[in-house]
Amino acid sequence: MPHLEAVNSTPTRADVWNVSNAHCLAQYQILAEAEPDLLVRVLNLFALQFLTPVQVNAERLDDLLSIDMTIDGLSWHRAEVIAEKLRNLISVCSVNLQNADAAWNTPAQAAG
């Protein structure tokens, strides 16, 4: 019987969930039907990833619920995956994801 040997092979693709990947400040804008459990379902997607939002603002506008959320400590790829999961929630109409770090780093242009 051959002895067990450690196999040292290089990974075939980047580990996008690796904690050493660059983190961003993600800003989510969610528009959904105003359901009593919607806010909990939205926040649960972040809680399952052990992520705590920096800021959450929810406002009911007639039959719609507008949720603005800022969260840090995740890679851009991870932010996009969560945005896609948010889009798949029942009663969610739209999800807009922006990299708030990029918005702060972009030089402002003066109106001329």
C-alpha positions, 0 to 999 in steps of 0.5 A: 500500500503506498504512503499518503502524500500531501498534494501541493497543487495551485488552485485553478481559480481565485477564491472570491470568498477569501477574507484577504480579498479587497473589501468595499462599502456596499450601498443597497437600494431596495424597493419592494412591496410593503410586507410585514416580514420583508425587512427581516428577510432582507436583514437575514441574508446579511446575518447568515453571512455574519455581516452587520449593516453600518446603516439601515433606513426603511420607509413605507411609501403607500404599498411599497417599502424603500430600504437603503442599506450600507454595509462594509466588510465584504468583497464586491463579488460577495456584495453582488451575490447578496444583491442577486439573492435580494432580487430573488426574494418574493415581493422585491421589485428592484435592487440597486447596488453601488460601491460607495467607496468608488463614489467617494474616490471619484473626483467631483466634476464642477457643472459648467 
